[in-house]
């Protein structure tokens, strides 16, 4: 009975501290496990890294396309090469040779 009275007296004196400790434990667990915690931070960092890589690829592609646009606007030789390559055009005095790729060597026959 004496132990019960001592426990009751301890709890009566310490209840504000115990309540604050419980509240602190709840807040800490919410910060660590809830939304916006470390797990979400890692997911967001991975997504950010993927987006940065994609942005760099798109910037490189954009620079290449910008160069092609500049060449199309101002470089006649570039346009001529492009027409020859893409459309197969030739000049009237040119002779075009087309080679058929040879079959791979079959060893052991």
C-alpha positions as semicolon CSV with decimal commas, in nm:
position;residue;x (nm);y (nm);z (nm)
1;X;0,000;0,000;0,000
2;X;0,287;0,227;0,080
3;X;0,434;0,168;-0,269
4;X;0,103;0,262;-0,426
5;X;0,091;0,587;-0,231
6;X;0,449;0,668;-0,330
7;X;0,367;0,603;-0,695
8;X;0,055;0,822;-0,674
9;X;0,255;1,103;-0,511
10;X;0,530;1,072;-0,776
11;X;0,278;1,089;-1,059
12;X;0,100;1,385;-0,897
13;X;0,427;1,580;-0,882
14;X;0,562;1,471;-1,219
15;X;0,249;1,473;-1,441
16;X;0,338;1,797;-1,625
17;X;0,682;1,657;-1,711
18;X;0,534;1,325;-1,822
19;X;0,279;1,501;-2,043
20;X;0,549;1,716;-2,204
21;X;0,764;1,406;-2,261
22;X;0,470;1,227;-2,428
23;X;0,398;1,532;-2,643
24;X;0,765;1,558;-2,742
25;X;0,775;1,187;-2,831
26;X;0,464;1,229;-3,048
27;X;0,613;1,531;-3,228
28;X;0,946;1,360;-3,290
29;X;0,778;1,047;-3,428
30;X;0,556;1,261;-3,653
31;X;0,862;1,446;-3,787
32;X;1,055;1,128;-3,858
33;X;0,775;0,910;-3,991
34;X;0,515;1,155;-4,122
35;X;0,496;1,338;-4,453
36;X;0,783;1,575;-4,512
37;X;1,020;1,357;-4,313
38;X;1,358;1,211;-4,408
39;X;1,200;0,942;-4,628
40;X;1,020;1,201;-4,839
41;X;1,336;1,410;-4,853
42;X;1,528;1,118;-5,007
43;X;1,251;1,058;-5,262
44;X;1,251;1,425;-5,357
45;X;1,630;1,434;-5,391
46;X;1,623;1,135;-5,628
47;X;1,349;1,296;-5,835
48;X;1,546;1,622;-5,844
49;X;1,858;1,438;-5,966
50;X;1,656;1,268;-6,244
51;X;1,505;1,600;-6,350
52;X;1,847;1,769;-6,353
53;X;1,988;1,493;-6,576
54;X;1,691;1,525;-6,810
55;X;1,729;1,904;-6,818
56;X;2,098;1,873;-6,912
57;X;2,013;1,627;-7,193
58;X;1,745;1,862;-7,324
59;X;1,981;2,160;-7,309
60;X;2,241;1,969;-7,511
61;X;1,975;1,869;-7,763
62;X;1,851;2,229;-7,778
63;X;2,204;2,357;-7,845
64;X;2,246;2,104;-8,126
65;X;1,913;2,206;-8,280
66;X;2,006;2,574;-8,248
67;X;2,329;2,505;-8,438
68;X;2,133;2,328;-8,711
69;X;1,893;2,623;-8,737
70;X;2,185;2,865;-8,769
71;X;2,341;2,645;-9,039
72;X;2,012;2,622;-9,226
73;X;1,977;3,000;-9,222
74;X;2,328;3,092;-9,329
75;X;2,537;2,798;-9,456
76;X;2,469;2,700;-9,817
77;X;2,715;2,409;-9,811
78;X;2,535;2,263;-9,507
79;X;2,203;2,287;-9,692
80;X;2,352;2,121;-9,999
81;X;2,497;1,832;-9,794
82;X;2,165;1,790;-9,615
83;X;1,970;1,779;-9,943
84;X;2,214;1,528;-10,090
85;X;2,208;1,306;-9,783
86;X;1,837;1,322;-9,698
87;X;1,683;1,342;-10,046
88;X;1,951;1,170;-10,255
89;X;1,991;1,460;-10,500
90;X;2,289;1,474;-10,734
91;X;2,418;1,721;-10,988
92;X;2,358;1,645;-11,356
93;X;2,730;1,578;-11,420
94;X;2,781;1,348;-11,118
95;X;2,797;0,973;-11,113
96;X;2,669;0,795;-10,803
97;X;2,810;0,462;-10,690
98;X;2,603;0,251;-10,451
99;X;2,764;-0,047;-10,284
100;X;2,572;-0,340;-10,144
101;X;2,713;-0,451;-9,809
102;X;2,887;-0,784;-9,839
103;X;2,754;-1,085;-9,653
104;X;2,950;-1,176;-9,340
105;X;3,218;-1,440;-9,386
106;X;3,092;-1,777;-9,274
107;X;3,384;-1,962;-9,127
108;X;3,365;-2,340;-9,111
109;X;3,184;-2,405;-9,439
